[in-house]
Amino acid sequence: MHEADEDRMDAAEQLAEHNPHAAAEALSAIAGDQAVGDEVRLAAAEQLATVDRGRAAHACLAIARDGTVGDEVRLSAAEQLAAVDPGRAAPACLAIASDGTVGDEVRLSAAEQLAAVDPGRAAPACFAIASDGTVGDEVRLSAAEQLAAIDPPGAAPACLAIASDGTVGDEVRQSAAELAALGAGA
């Protein structure tokens, strides 16, 4: 964190004690400032939740959707958004889960968070992860398992894609085939 960023955060936090409206303005400005470090933006959004939940939700959504922000910070912003305004968390989680430039585990975590707030919108995200040959084997299988939990018939094509992918390890392929068979029996 740059010293100027620390000074801005300190001032906003002190302002919150005396003038919550002004603090909300300052924290909102910090959270939305792309020149500020990712962690500082997230900290400002988290602090903003204590003085203005609506603005905090907006800030968290913006951070979670910002592809220039680090993966873990984006996921943390989506999780914070789910705590502040669960109804608005789905687009943030979907943006992360669908972003092929985001790390595999973070994409899966976003899809799992999405399943908690909007299961219907989670199915396509889980399918995309499970079907993506660039994603690690275990993450693909976990996405297929998540998909089977929310849309059993929809999981079969994803499971078959994993089971028929010769680049996937034998144990994962076997597990995917078994999961597909369970879905076919449902």
Secondary structure by P-SEA (a helix, b strand, c coil): ccaaaaaaaaaaaaaaaccaaaaaaaaaaaaacccccaaaaaaaaaaaaaccaaaaaaaaaaaaacccccaaaaaaaaaaaaaaccccaaaaaaaaaacccccaaaaaaaaaaaaacccccaaaaaaaaaacccccaaaaaaaaaaaaacccccaaaaaaaaaacccccaaaaaaaaaaaaaaaac
